[in-house]
């Protein structure tokens, strides 16, 4: 007969065993510029000013795509010769955002681009000439990123690593043949012709040409052979799949800085209406919990934090027509109760959430249809602004690995702040530029924020933040804040105010309430 104390102990142990495991936090990577959970969005070339007006986001991303040997890839954009990359970086930095690039080239490179997807990837990664083109393309991207000196994130080839893992025997990347050393590039001499060699080559090129770049490995939730997001896997099964993905990543023998992971590549409504799935793709609380569990276990096993990428932008107010498909992730993460829901992802090591569409007619928070209003009804912008204004959530353990950068003082300096609009009058629907000049008494890392107030307004209608700004003692730093005046804006006298905050945008260090006035007509 089991005595009561022993029975009680047994029940407690069983309960503990059934509780979801909480993975240990990986360190924040050295050089990651934020100590709070950041939001970001996919954006077009030259769109940083409009994106900043939409919401105070910390990150902005764009694909680098088109194929490495097609003549129409990203290297031909803007003025050619890779000029798109430094232009996108400069636009991002000028508007206080960190640029993120998603390199998606191998699938769109010849000859594989004209084949079924899996066969196309295999044909390309096994071809010496194709991989030579791919590595040359990657080298140019890193050279252009490195030339700017600005902190940049490069997310390397979503989908590729999932297919490589599926082809690997026992999750061993050295069992998959990939043309690396045999491509003949001098920088890759001595590297093995395997999937592991591919990862090591990416890191070697980054280390040589772009130390300012953080490298992101794409964690495919289906790479282990069972899609965690499309099945109701038990917790032990989720942990087993996470262990397989972690093993593959560790065996690559390359030190990445970040993981990138996605929820889905399209809105739930898109899948229901266009793909005919009958609503099966709508996520429940249990789906989010499994997803976070998987990410957390991989992050803890590999020592990497995670960026959630290409999060669908649909919401419950939409009508499931092209460009306006429903989804529940924006409201689940940022709506009422979002704080507790975000916590499970913070506990899993997530440090940023990037929103964006993967298909041309999926939902966007931008104005793709040109009617003067966000296609999602403005829901994302409203919720994102609310998240920042209430105070972005601090990252657990945001101390990070030591950065190679010179430490910068973050104590409060004495400040002189001046600003002035470039024009006295501006029409509704037009752009207003404001010149800002900030001088600090000593070197400090800050966030500089220019705000625009409509007549009678007590809170800013628009604001333009310059994050991670390094002010040097007694040297004036100049900025240009760009505001898009709404077509429906109130006419009258608008006011500009400028604040200088600590790096996390939590503590006000300096304030200029009379930063200039402009008449809106």
MIDOSE-34592 format. One record per atom (N, C-alpha, C, O): residue in one letter; x, y, z. Coordinates in steps of 0.1 Angstrom, whole numbers, plus 5000, padded with zeros to 4 digits. Layout:
BEGIN
AXYZ...
# end
This chain:
BEGIN
X500849885000X500050005000X500950125000X501850135008X500650224991X501450354990X500950455001X499750485001X501850495009X501450595019X501150735012X501650755001X500350815019X499850945014X501051035010X500951084999X502051055018X503151145015X503851095002X504251174993X504050965001X504750914989X503850934976X504350974966X502550914978X501650934967X501651084962X501651114951X501651174972X501651314969X502951354962X502851424952X504051294966X505351324959X505251274945X505751344936X504751154943X504651094930X503751184920X504151204909X502651234926X501751314917X502451444914X502351494903X503251504923X503951634920X504951614909X505151694900X505751494910X506751474900X506051454886X506651494876X504951384886X504251364873X503751494868X503851514856X503251584876X502851714872X503951794866X503851864856X505151794873X506251864868X506751814854X507151884846X506651674853X507051624840X506151654829X506551664817X504851684832X503851724822X503951864818X503451904808X504551944827X504552094824X505452124812X506452054810X505152224804X505952254793X507352304797X507452384806X508352244791X509752284794X510052424789X509652464778X510752504798X511152634794X512652634790X513452614799X512952664778X514352654773X515152774779X514652884781X516452744781X517352844786X517552954775X517552924763X517653074779X517853184770X519253184764X520253174771X519353194751X520653224744X520953374746X520053454748X522253414746X522553554747X522153634735X522053584724X521853764737X521653854726X522953874719X523953894725X522953864705X524253864698X524854004699X524254104700X526154004700X526954124701X526654204688X526654154677X526454334690X526154424679X524654434676X524254524668X523754354682X522354374681X521954504687X522254524699X521354604680X521254734685X520054764695X519954884698X519354664699X518154694707X518154614720X518654494720X517554664730X517354594743X515854564745X515554514756X515054594735X513554564737X513154484724X513754484714X511954424726X511454344714X511054444703X510154534706X511554424692X511354514681X510354464670X510154344669X509754554664X508854524652X509454584640X510154684640X509154514629X509654564616X508654514605X507754444607X508954564593X508054534581X508854534568X509854604567X508354454559X508854454545X508554594539X507454654541X509554644531X509354784526X509954794512X510854714509X509454884505X509954914491X511155004491X511455074501X511855004480X512955094478X512455244480X511455284474X513255314488X512955454490X511755484499X511255594499X511255374506X510055394513X510255414528X509255414536X511455434533X511655444547X510855554554X510355544565X510855674547X510055784553X508655754555X508055784566X507955694545X506555664546X506355554557X505355554564X507255454557X507155354567X507355414581X506555364591X508255504583X508355564596X507155644600X506755644612X506455704591X505155774593X504055674597X503255704605X504155554591X503155454594X503255414609X502155404616X504455374614X504555334628X506055344631X506955334622X506355354644X507755374648X508455234649X508655184660X508755174637X509355044637X510855054638X511555154635X511454944643X512954944645X513654874633X514854904631X512954794625X513654724614X512854734601X511654754601X513554714590X512954734577X513554634568X514854624567X512854544561X513454444553X513054444538X511954494535X513954384530X513654374516X514354244511X515454204516X513754184501X514454064495X515554114486X515554224480X516654024485X517654034474X517353914465X517653804470X516853924454X516353814446X516553844431X517153934427X515953754423X516053764408X517053664402X517053654389X517853594409X518753504404X520153554402X520353674399X521153474404X522553514404X523153514390X524253584388X522553454380X523153444367X522053474356X522153424345X521153554360X519953584350X520053724344X519353744334X520853804349X520953944343X519854034348X519854154345X518953984357X517854064362X517754054377X516654094383X518754004383X518753994398X518954124405X519054234398X519054124418X519154244426X520354334422X520354454424X521454274417X522654354414X522354454402X523054544401X521254424395X520954524384X519954634388X519654724380X519454624400X518454724405X519154854407X520354874408X518354964409X518755104411X519655144400X519255154388X520955164402X521955204392X522855084388X523855114381X522554964392X523354854388X524554834398X524754914407X525254734395X526554704403X526254694418X527154734426X525154644422X524854624436X524454754443X524454754456X524154864436X523954994442X522654994451X522455084459X521754894448X520554894456X520854874471X520154944479X521754794474X522054764488X522454884496X521854914506X523554964493X523855084501X522755184501X522655264510X521955194490X520855294489X519855254500X519255344507X519455124500X518455084510X518955104524X518255144533X520255074526X520855094540X520755234544X520355264555X521255324535X521255464538X519855524541X519655594551X518855484533X517455524536X516955474549X516255544556X517355354553X516955294566X517555374577X516855414586X518855384577X519555454587X519155594589X518955644600X518955664578X518455804578X517155824586X516855924591X516355714586X515055724592X514955634605X513955594609X516155604610X516255544623X515855394624X515455344634X516055324613X515755184613X516955094609X517855144601X517054974614X518054884610X517654804597X516554754597X518454804587X518154734575X518354584576X519354544582X517454514570X517454364570X517254324555X516354364548X518154234550X518054184537X517754024538X518453954545X516853984530X516553834529X517053794515X516453814505X518253724515X518853684503X518053554498X518153454505X517453564487X516653454481X517053444466X516253484457X518253394464X518753384451X518853244444X518653234432X519153144452X519553014446X518352954439X518452894428X517152974444X515952914438X515752984424X515252914415X516053104423X515753184411X516953194401X516853264391X517953114404X519153104395X519052994386X518452884389X519553004374X519552904363X520552794367X521652824373X520252664363X519152614356X517952584364X516852554359X518052584378X517052534386X515752614386X514752554390X515852734383X514652824383X513552774374X512352794377X513852694364X512852644355X512352504358X511652444350X512752454370X512452314374X511452324386X511252424392X510852204389X510152194401X511052234413X512252214412X510552284424X511352344434X512452264440X513552304440X512152144445X513152064451X514252024441X515452034444X513751974429X514751944419X515552064415X516752044412X514952174414X515752294411X516852334421X517952374417X516452324433X517452354444X518652254442X519852294443X518352124441X519352024440X520252044428X521452034428X519652074416X520452104404X521352224406X522552214402X520952324413X521752444415X522852424425X523952464422X522552364436X523652354446X524652244442X525752244448X524352164433X525352064428X526152114416X527152044412X525752224410X526452274398X527652374402X527452464409X528852334397X529952424400X529852564394X530052664401X529352574382X529252704376X528152784382X528252904384X527052724386X525952794392X526352844406X526052954409X526952754414X527452804427X528552904426X528652994435X529352904416X530353014415X529653144413X530053244419X528553144405X527753264403X527153304416X527053424419X526553214423X525853244436X526853304446X526553404452X528053244447X529053294457X529553434453X529753524461X529653454440X530153584435X529053694438X529353804442X527853654437X526653744440X526653774455X526453884459X526853674463X526853694478X528053784482X527953874490X529153764475X530353844478X530153984476X530454074483X529454014464X529154154461X528254214471X528354334475X527154134475X526254184485X526954224498X526754334504X527854144503X528554164515X529554284513X529754364523X530154294502X531054414499X530254544500X530754644506X529054544494X528254664494X527754694508X527754814512X527454594516X526954614530X528154664538X528054754546X529354594536X530454634544X530954774541X531454844550X530754824529X531254964526X530455064533X531055184535X529255044538X528555144545X528955154560X528755264566X529455044566X529755044580X528555044589X528755034602X527355044584X526155054592X525754904596X525954814589X525254894608X524754764613X523654714604X522654784602X523854594598X522954544589X522754394592X523654324597X521554344589X521254204591X521054134577X520254184569X521754024575X521553944563X520953804566X521653724573X519753784561X519053664563X519353574551X518953614540X519953464553X520553384542X519653274537X519453174544X519053284525X518453184518X517353104525X517552984528X516153164528X515053094533X514752974524X514752994512X514352864530X513952734523X515152654520X515152524521X516352714516X517452634512X517852534523X518052414520X518052584535X518552504546X517552384550X517952284554X516252414548X515252304550X515452194540X515352074544X515652224528X515852124518X517152044520X517151924518X518152114524X519452054527X519351954538X519851844538X518551994549X518351914560X517551784556X517851674561X516651804548X515851684543X516651584536X516451464537X517651634528X518451544520X519651484529X520251384524X519851534540X520951484549X520651354555X519551334560X521651264556X521451144563X521751164578X522751224582X520751124587X520851144601X521251284605X521951314614X520551384598X520751524601X522251564600X522651654608X523051504592X524451534590X524651614577X524551554566X524951744578X525151824565X526351784557X526451814545X527251704563X528451664555X528051554545X528851514537X526851504546X526451394537X525751454524X525351374516X525551584523X524951644512X526051714504X526751804509X526151684491X527151744482X526751874477X525651884471X527451974479X527252114475X528552164469X529652154475X528552234457X529752284452X530252404459X529552514459X531352404466X531852514474X533352534470X533652624462X534252454476X535652474473X535952464458X536852534453X535252374451X535552344437X535052454428X535352454416X534352554433X533952674425X535152754420X535052824410X536252744427X537452814423X537652954429X538653014426X536653004437X536853134443X538053124453X538053034462X538953214453X540153214461X539753214476X540353144484X538653284480X538253294494X537753164499X537753144512X537353074491X536752954495X537652834494X537252714496X538952854491X539952754490X539952664503X540052724514X539952534501X540052444512X538752404519X538752314528X537652474515X536352434522X535752314515X535952294503X535152224523X534552104517X533352134508X532652234510X533152044499X532052054489X530851984495X530351884490X530352044506X529151984513X528252104518X528652214517X527152064524X526252164530X526952244541X526752354543X527752164549X528552234559X529552334553X529752434559X530152294542X531152384536X530452514531X530952624531X529152494526X528352614522X528152714533X528452834532X527752664545X527552754557X528852814561X528952934564X529952734561X531252794565X531752894555X532352994558X531352884542X531752974532X531053114534X531653214532X529753104537X528953224540X529653304551X529753424550X529953234562X530553304574X531953364570X532253474574X532753284562X534053334559X533953454550X534753554552X533053464541X532953584532X532453704541X532953814539X531553674550X531053784559X532253844567X532453964568X533053744573X534153794581X535153874573X535853954579X535353844561X536353914552X535854044548X536654144547X534554054544X534054174537X533054264545X532854374541X532454214555X531354284562X531254254576X530254184580X532154294584X532054264599X530854334605X530554294617X530354434599X529154504604X527854434602X526754474606X527954314596X526754234592X526454124602X527454044605X525254114607X524853994615X524153894605X523353934597X524653774606X524153664597X522953584603X523053544615X521953574596X520753494600X520553364593X520553364581X520553254600X520253124595X518753094595X518053124605X518253044584X516753024583X516452884589X516852784583X515652884600X515252764606X513852724599X512852774603X513952634590X512752584584X511952484593X512552384597X510752514596X509952434605X509652294600X509152214607X509852284586X509552154580X510852084576X510751974570X511952134579X513252074575X513451934582X514151854576X512851914593X513051784600X512151674595X512251564599X511351714585X510451614579X509051614583X508151544578X508751694594X507351704599X507151854603X507751904612X506251914596X506052064598X505352084611X504152044613X506052144620X505452174633X504252264632X503352254640X504252354623X503152454622X501852394615X500852454615X501952274609X500852224602X500352094608X499552014602X500852054620X500451934626X500251964641X500752054647X499451874647X499151884661X500051794669X499651704676X501351824668X502351734674X502351744689X502051854695X502551634696X502651634710X503951704714X504851724706X504051744727X505251814732X506451724730X507551784725X506451604733X507651514731X508051514716X509251514713X507051514707X507351514693X507951644688X508951654681X507451754694X508051894691X509451894695X510351944688X509751844707X511051844712X512051754704X513151794702X511451644699X512251554690X512651624677X513751614673X511651694671X511951764659X512851884661X513751904652X512751954672X513752064675X515152004677X516052074673X515251894683X516551834685X517251794671X518451814669X516351744662X516951714649X517451844641X518451844636X516651944642X517052074635X518252134642X519152184635X518352124655X519452174663X520752094659X521852154657X520651964658X521751874654X522251914640X523551934638X521351934631X521851974617X522552104617X523552124611X521952204624X522552334625X523952334632X524852394627X524052264643X525352254649X526452194641X527652234641X526052094633X526952014625X527452094613X528352054606X526852204610X527252294599X528652344602X529452374593X529052354615X530352404618X530552554615X531752594613X529552634615X529652774612X528952854623X527852814628X529552964627X528953044638X528053154632X528553254627X526753124632X525753224628X525453324640X525853294651X524853434637X524453534647X523053524652X522753554664X522153484643X520753484646X520053364639X520553304629X518853324644X517953244637X516853324631X516453424637X516353284619X515153344614X514153234613X514453114608X512853254617X511853154616X510553224612X510353344615X509653144605X508353214601X507153144607X507253024611X506053214607X504753154610X504153074598X503952954599X504053154587X503453094575X503753194563X504153304566X503653144551X503953224540X502753304534X502953364523X501653284540X500453354535X499353364546X499453294556X498453454544X497353474554X496453354555X496353274545X495853334566X494853224568X493753234557X493353134551X493253354555X492153374545X492653344531X491853294523X493853374528X494353334515X494353184513X493953134502X494753114523X494752964522X493352914521X493052814514X492352974528X490952924528X490352954514X489752864509X490553074509X489853114497X490653064484X489953004475X491953084484X492653054472X493152914472X493152844461X493552854483X494052724484X492952614488X493252494487X491852664492X490752574496X490952484507X490552364507X491652534518X491952444529X490852434540X490952374550X489752514537X488552504546X488752564560X488052534569X489852644561X490052714574X491052634583X491252664595X491652524578X492452434586X493752504590X494352464600X494152614583X495452684586X495252784597X496252844601X494052814602X493852914613X494552864626X494252744630X495352944632X496152904643X495252924656X494553014657X495452824665X494852834679X495952864689X497152864685X495552894701X496552914712X497552794712X498752814715X497052674710X497952554711X498952554700X500152514702X498652604688X499552614677X500652714680X501852684677X500252834685X501352934689X502252874700X503452894699X501652804709X502552744720X503552644714X504652644718X503052554705X503952454699X505052524691X506252484692X504652624684X505652704676X506752764684X507952754682X506252834695X507252894704X508152784711X509352814713X507552674714X508352564721X509452514712X510552504716X509052494699X510052444689X511252544688X512352514688X510852674686X511852784684X512752794696X513952804695X512152784708X512852804721X513852684723X515052714727X513552564719X514452454721X515552464711X516752434715X515352494699X516452514689X517352624693X518552614693X516752734697X517652854702X518452814713X519652854714X517952744723X518752714735X519852614731X520952614737X519552514722X520552414719X521652474710X522752424710X521352574703X522352634693X522952764698X523952814693X522452824709X522952944715X522553064706X523353164706X521453064699X521053174690X519653224694X518753154697X519553364693X518153424694X517553424680X518153404670X516253454680X515353434668X514653564664X514253644672X514653584651X513853684645X512653614638X512853534629X511453654642X510253594635X510053684622X509953804623X509953614611X510053684598X508853654589X508153554590X508453754581X507453744571X506053704578X505353624572X505753764589X504553744596X503353804589X503453914585X502353724585X501253774578X500553894584X500553904596X500053984576X499454114581X497954114580X497354224583X497254014577X495854014578X495254034592X495954024601X493954064592X493254084605X491854044604X491354024592X491054044615X489753994615X488754094608X487554054606X489154214605X488154314599X488054304584X487254364578X488854224578X488954214563X487954124557X487354044564X487854124544X486754054537X487253934528X486453884520X488553894529X489053784522X488953804507X488653704499X489253924502X489453954488X490953984486X491654004495X491353974473X492754004470X493354134477X492754234476X494454114484X495054224491X494454254505X494954334513X493354174508X492654204521X492154074527X491054054531X493153974528X492853844534X492953854549X493753924555X492153774556X492153774571X493253684576X493753594569X493653714588X494653644596X494453684610X493853784613X495053604619X494853634634X496153674641X496153694653X497253674633X498553684640X498853824645X499353844656X498553924637X498754064641X497954094654X498554144664X496754054654X495854084666X496253994678X496254034690X496753874675X497153784686X498353834693X498453824705X499353884685X500553934690X500554074696X501154104706X499754164690X499754304693X498454354699X498354474704X497354284698X496054324703X495854304718X496854274725X494654314722X494354294737X494854154741X494654054734X495554154752X496154034757X497453994751X498053894754X497954074741X499154044734X500354044743X501353964740X500354114754X501554114763X501853974768X503053924768X500853904773X501053764778X501353674766X502153584768X500853694755X501053604744X502553624738X503153534735X502953754738X504353774733X505353714743X506453674739X504953704756X505853654766X506353514762X507553484765X505453434757X505953294754X507053294743X507953214742X506953394734X507953404723X509253474729X510353434725X509053574738X510253624745X510953514752X512253514752X510253434759X510853324767X511553224758X512453154762X511053224745X511653134735X512953194728X513553134720X513253314732X514453384726X514153474714X515153504708X512953504712X512653594701X512953734704X512653784715X513653814695X514053944698X513454044688X513654164690X512753994678X512154094668X511054014660X511153894658X510054084656X509054024647X508854114635X508554234636X509154054623X509054124611X507754084604X507453964602X507054174599X505754154592X505954184577X506654274573X505254104569X505354124555X504654014547X504453904552X504354044534X503653944526X504653874517X505653934513X504353754513X505253674504X504653674490X505353634481X503353694489X502653694476X502153834472X501753904481X502053864460X501753994456X500354044460X500154154462X499353944461X498053984464X497653944478X496453934482X498653914487X498353884501X498154024508X498354124501X497854024520X497554144528X498754224530X499854174534X498654354529X499754444532X499254564541X498054604540X500054614549X499754734557X500054854550X499854964555X500554844538X500854954529X499554994520X498554934522X499755084511X498655124502X498955064488X499155144479X498954934487X499254874474X498154904463X498454914451X496954924467X495854944457X495755094454X494855134445X496455184460X496555324457X495255404460X495055504454X494555364470X493355434473X493555534485X492555594490X494755554489X495155654499X494955594514X495155674523X494655464515X494455404528X495255274529X495355204519X495755234541X496355104542X495454994538X494254994542X495954894531X495054784526X494454704538X493454644537X495154704549X494754624561X493754704570X493454664581X493354824565X492454914573X493154984584X492555044592X494454984584X495255064594X495454984607X495955044617X495054864608X495054784620X496554764625X496854794637X497454724616X498754704620X499454824626X500054824636X499254934618X499855064623X499355104636X500155154645X498055094638X497455134651X498055054663X498355104673X498054924661X498554834671X500054844673X500454834685X500754864663X502254884664X502555014672X503455014680X501855114668X502055244675X501755224690X502455274699X500655164693X500255144707X501255064714X501555094726X501854964708X502854874715X504054964719X504554954730X504555044709X505755134712X505355244722X506155264732X504255304721X503855414730X503655364744X503955434754X503155244746X503055184760X504355144766X504455114777X505355134757X506655094762X507054954757X506454854761X507954944747X508354824741X508854724752X509454774761X508554594750X508954494761X510454474761X511054444751X511054484773X512454454774X512854314771X512054224774X513954284764X514354154761X514954084774X515754144780X514553964777X515153894788X516653874786X517053834775X517453904795X518953884794X519553964783X520453904777X519154084781X519754164770X521054224773X521254344774X522054134776X523354174778X524254144766X525154214763X523954024760X524653994748X526053954749X526653974760X526653894738X528053864738X528753994735X528154084729X530054004739X530754134737X530754174723X531054084714X530554294720X530554344706X532054394703X532754434712X532354384690X533654434686X533754584685X534854634684X532554644686X532554794685X533154854698X533054794709X533654974696X534055054708X532955084717X531955134713X533055054730X531955094739X531655244739X532555324738X530355274740X529955414740X529155444752X528355364757X529455554758X528855604770X527355624768X526955674758X526555574777X525155594776X524555674788X523255674789X525355734796X524855824806X524355954800X524755984788X523556034807X522956144802X523856264800X524456314809X524056314787X524856424785X524056554785X522856554785X524756674785X524056794783X523856814768X524656774760X522656864764X522256864750X521857004746X521257084753X522157034733X521557154726X520857104714X521457034706X519557134713X518757084703X518157204695X517557294700X518257194682X517757294673X517057224661X517457124657X515957284656X515257234645X514457344638X514157444644X514157314625X513457414617X512857344605X513557274598X511557364602X510957314589X511657384577X512057494579X511757314566X512457374554X511457474547X511957554539X510157454550X509257544543X508257604554X508157544565X507657714551X506657774560X505257724558X504457724567X505057674545X503657624542X503857494534X504757484526X502857404537X502857274530X501457234527X500557254536X501157174516X499857134513X499556984518X500556904519X498356954521X497956824525X498356724514X498156744502X498756604519X499256504509X500656514505X501156424498X501356624509X502756644505X503656604516X503256574527X504956614513X505956574522X506656704529X506956794522X506856694542X507456804549X508856754554X508856644560X509856824552X511156794557X511556894568X511357014567X512156844579X512556924591X514056894593X514456784595X514857004594X516256994597X516356994612X515857084619X517156894617X517356884632X518856884634X519656814627X519356954645X520756954648X520856934663X520257004671X521656834667X521856794681X523256804685X524156744678X523656874695X525056874700X525056824715X524256874723X525956734718X526056674731X527356724738X528356754731X527256734751X528456774758X529556664759X530756694761X529156544757X530056424757X529556314748X528356314744X530356224745X529956114737X528856024743X528955994755X527855994736X526755924741X525955854730X525955894719X525355734733X524455664724X523055704727X522555694739X522255754717X520955804720X519955764709X520255694700X518655804712X517655794702X517055944700X516656004710X517155994688X516656124685X515256114678X515156044668X514356184683X512956174678X512356314675X512356404684X511956334662X511256454658X509756424657X509356314652X508956514663X507456484663X506756604657X507156714658X505656564651X504756664644X503356664650X502756554651X502956784655X501656794662X500656874653X501056984648X499456824652X498456904645X497857004654X498057004666X497157104648X496557214657X495657154668X494757074666X496057194680X495257144692X495657014697X495156964707X496656944690X496956804694X497856804706X498856884707X497656704715X498456684727X499456574725X500356554733X499156494715X500156384712X500556394697X499756444689X501756344694X502156364680X501356284670X501056164673X501056344659X500356264648X501356184640X501056084635X502556244639X503656174631X504956194640X505056294647X505756094639X507056104645X508156034637X507855924630X509356074637X510456024630X511556004640X512156094645X511955874642X512955834652X514255794645X514255714636X515355844650X516655804646X517255724658X517755784668X517355594656X517755504667X519255484667X519955504656X519755444678X521255414680X522155514674X523055494666X521855644678X522655754673X523855784682X523655814694X525055774677X526255804684X526555954683X527055994673X526356024694X526656164695X528156184700X528456114710X528956264694X530256284699X530356424706X529656514702X531156424716X531156544724X531456674717X532456684710X530556774718X530656904712X530756914697X531157004691X530256804690X530256804676X528756784672X528056694676X528256884664X526856884660X526556764651X527256744641X525456694654X524956594645X523656634638X522756684645X523656624625X522456674617X521656564612X522156454608X520356594612X519356494607X518256564599X518056684600X517656484590X516556534583X515356444586X515356334581X514356504593X513156424596X512156444584X511856564580X511556344579X510556344568X509256304573X509056194579X508256384570X506856354574X505956364562X506056464554X505056274560X504056274550X502756334556X502156274565X502356454551X501156514557X499956444551X499756434539X499056394560X497856314555X496956404546X496856524547X496356334536X495456414527X494256464534X493656564530X493956404546X492756454553X493156534566X492456544575X494456584566X494956654577X494156784580X493656844571X494156824593X493656954596X494457064591X495657054590X493857164586X494557284581X494857374594X494257364604X495857454592X496257544603X497757534606X498557474598X498057574618X499457574622X499857444630X499257414640X500857374624X501357254630X502657284637X503357374633X502957214648X504157234656X505157114655X504657004654X506457144655X507457044656X508057044670X508457154675X508256934675X508956914688X510056804686X509856714679X511156824693X512256724692X512656674706X512856764715X512856544707X513356494720X514556404717X514656344707X515456394727X516556304727X516356214739X516256254750X516356084736X516155984746X517355894748X518355894740X517255804758X518255704760X518155604748X517255604741X519155514746X519155424735X517855334733X517555304722X517255304744X516055224744X514755304743X513655244743X514855434741X513655524739X512755514751X511555514750X513355504763X512555494775X512655624784X511655664790X513855684785X514055804793X514455924785X515355924776X513656034788X513956154780X515156224786X515256254798X516056264777X517356334781X517256474778X517856564785X516656514767X516556654763X515356674755X514856594747X514756804756X513456824749X513456964744X513857064750X513056984731X512857114725X511457124720X511057074710X510557184729X509157194726X508857294715X507757294709X509757384711X509557484701X510457454689X511457534687X510257344683X511157304672X510757364658X511357324648X509757454658X509357514646X507857494643X507257404649X507357584634X505957574630X505757584615X506657634608X504757514610X504457514596X502957524594X502157464602X502557594584X501157604580X500757504570X501357494560X499757424574X499257314565X497957374558X497057414565X497957364545X496757414537X496157294529X495157314522
# end
